[in-house]
């Protein structure tokens, strides 16, 4: 009967609860890591669902939906938003880029920075792989695209004339409209693609 006293049973129960929580945490961490890998998709030089243009260009500037993304109820609206941003970048049009971007993105990029960043960049072969709602009017959209640029204007770690990108794009709702958040560190992978 001494084993049933609270001084003995409470610590044993706490150890069991903590062990169970540790197992659950490990399972959830593994699942989250798998979800992150799935969100970014294939990290090789060729984009899943997009043929690498043989002519060395970025490919057509038209944004495409994968079959999985096309089933989402707001797919056309999201595709159109991304298309407007791609068009703004390709044209070097800061005003149109601002119209598609979140307030935090606009506050962190000046017109001069935008012009410098997009001076030689051309974006093409854009595909929206999935559209994942995360609540509060926010979406995560795993995407792939190709850019061409002057190698001097490419990211310093991959100074290449053509890059294949895997980007987990975030969209937020501001004043009732969807806006694109500039990709944060760790949300994109890029590799030279010949």
C-alpha positions in Angstrom: 0.0 0.0 0.0 3.0 2.3 0.4 3.3 2.4 -3.4 -0.1 4.1 -3.9 0.8 7.1 -1.8 0.9 10.4 -3.7 4.6 10.9 -2.8 5.4 7.8 -4.9 2.7 7.8 -7.6 2.9 11.5 -8.6 6.6 11.3 -9.6 6.1 8.0 -11.4 3.1 9.5 -13.3 5.1 12.6 -14.2 7.9 10.4 -15.6 5.5 8.4 -17.7 3.8 11.6 -19.0 7.1 13.2 -19.9 8.3 10.0 -21.7 5.0 9.9 -23.7 5.4 13.6 -24.6 9.0 13.0 -25.7 7.8 10.2 -28.1 5.0 12.5 -29.4 7.5 15.4 -29.9 9.9 13.1 -31.8 7.1 11.9 -34.1 5.9 15.4 -34.8 9.4 16.7 -35.4 9.9 13.9 -38.0 6.6 14.7 -39.6 7.4 18.5 -39.7 10.8 17.8 -41.4 9.1 15.6 -44.0 6.5 18.3 -44.7 9.3 20.9 -45.1 11.1 18.7 -47.6 7.9 18.0 -49.5 7.1 21.7 -49.6 10.4 22.5 -51.3 10.1 19.5 -53.6 12.9 18.2 -55.9 16.1 20.1 -55.1 17.9 18.9 -58.3 18.6 21.1 -61.3 15.4 20.2 -63.2 12.1 21.4 -61.8 9.4 18.8 -61.3 6.8 19.3 -64.0 8.8 21.8 -66.0 11.1 21.0 -68.9 14.4 22.8 -68.8 14.6 25.1 -71.8 17.3 23.9 -74.2 18.0 27.4 -75.5 19.5 28.6 -72.2 16.6 31.0 -71.4 14.4 31.0 -68.3 11.5 29.7 -70.4 8.1 31.3 -70.8 7.0 33.8 -68.2 3.6 32.3 -67.9 2.8 30.9 -64.4 1.4 27.4 -64.5 -0.5 25.4 -61.9 0.3 21.7 -61.1 -2.7 19.4 -61.1 -2.5 19.4 -57.2 -2.5 23.3 -57.1 -5.3 23.6 -59.7 -7.7 21.8 -57.4 -7.5 24.5 -54.7 -10.6 26.8 -54.7 -8.6 30.0 -55.0 -6.0 28.6 -57.5 -6.9 31.1 -60.3 -6.7 34.1 -58.0 -3.3 33.0 -56.6 -1.9 32.1 -60.0 -3.0 35.6 -61.3 -1.3 37.3 -58.3 2.0 35.4 -58.8 1.7 36.1 -62.6 1.4 39.9 -61.9 4.5 39.7 -59.7 6.5 37.8 -62.2 5.5 40.3 -64.9 6.5 43.2 -62.6 9.9 41.7 -62.0 10.6 40.9 -65.6 9.6 44.5 -66.6 11.5 46.0 -63.7 8.2 47.7 -62.7 8.5 48.7 -59.0 4.9 50.1 -58.8 3.4 46.8 -60.0 5.7 44.8 -57.7 4.5 46.9 -54.8 0.9 46.2 -55.7 1.5 42.4 -55.4 3.7 42.5 -52.3 3.0 42.4 -48.5 3.6 45.6 -46.5 6.6 44.0 -44.8 8.2 43.2 -48.1 7.5 46.7 -49.5 9.0 48.3 -46.3 12.2 46.2 -46.7 13.0 46.9 -50.4 13.5 50.3 -51.8 12.9 51.2 -55.4 16.7 51.3 -56.0 17.2 47.9 -54.4 14.4 46.5 -56.5 15.9 47.9 -59.7 19.3 46.7 -58.8 18.0 43.2 -57.9 16.0 42.8 -61.1 18.2 44.7 -63.5 19.3 41.6 -65.5 17.0 39.0 -64.0 14.4 37.2 -66.2 11.9 34.8 -64.5 10.3 32.0 -66.4 9.0 28.4 -66.2 7.1 29.2 -63.0 5.0 26.4 -61.5 2.9 26.5 -58.4 3.1 22.9 -57.0 0.6 23.1 -54.2 -1.5 25.7 -52.3 -1.5 25.0 -48.5 -3.8 27.1 -46.3 -2.2 27.7 -42.9 -5.0 29.8 -41.3 -5.7 33.4 -40.8 -5.8 34.1 -44.5 -2.3 32.9 -45.0 -1.1 30.3 -47.5 2.2 28.5 -48.3 2.7 27.8 -52.0 5.6 25.6 -52.9 6.9 26.8 -56.3 9.6 26.2 -58.8 11.0 28.6 -61.4 14.0 29.4 -63.5 15.9 32.7 -63.7 18.6 34.0 -66.0 20.8 36.9 -65.0 24.2 38.4 -65.3 26.3 36.1 -63.0 27.5 39.2 -61.2 23.8 39.8 -60.2 23.2 36.2 -59.1 23.3 35.3 -55.4 26.9 35.4 -54.3 27.0 31.6 -53.4 25.8 30.6 -56.9 27.1 33.1 -59.5 25.5 31.4 -62.5 23.8 32.8 -65.6 20.8 30.4 -65.1 19.4 29.2 -61.8 16.7 26.7 -61.0 14.7 27.7 -57.9 12.6 25.9 -55.3 10.8 28.4 -53.2 8.2 28.0 -50.5 6.3 31.2 -51.1 4.1 32.7 -48.4 0.9 34.7 -49.2 -0.9 36.8 -46.6 -4.2 38.6 -46.6 -3.9 42.4 -46.1 -7.0 44.6 -46.2 -8.9 41.8 -47.8 -6.4 41.2 -50.6 -3.8 38.5 -51.0 -0.2 39.7 -51.1 3.2 37.9 -51.5 5.8 38.0 -48.8 9.4 38.2 -50.1 10.9 34.8 -49.5 12.7 34.7 -46.1 16.1 33.0 -45.5 15.8 29.3 -45.6 12.6 29.2 -47.7 14.4 28.8 -51.0 16.9 26.6 -52.7 18.7 27.5 -55.9 21.1 25.6 -58.0 22.8 26.3 -61.4 20.8 24.7 -64.1 23.1 24.8 -67.1 
